[in-house]
Amino acid sequence: MMDKQDIDQIALRLVSLVPPGLAQVQQDLRTNFRDVLAQGLRRLDLVTREEFDVQTQVLARTRAKVDELEQRVAELEAAVAARDGQP
């Protein structure tokens, strides 16, 4: 998930878009932007890049194992079919 520093940077970018005539409210806007961003991101139930990478590796290993098992089952089925086909 994004850390406090990332959220602060986004809030600063948003505040920089506020017209100069509203400079007196920039601090309030920054605080509000930061709170809204943090709250919105918490609701998204995001995972860290590290967690995502770990799960990608687990999925790749699982997929390889499933492929291997599918091949083994096909070989066993072929062996049974060949055996049953012979008198």
Beta strands, then each sheet from edge to edge (+ up, - down):
end
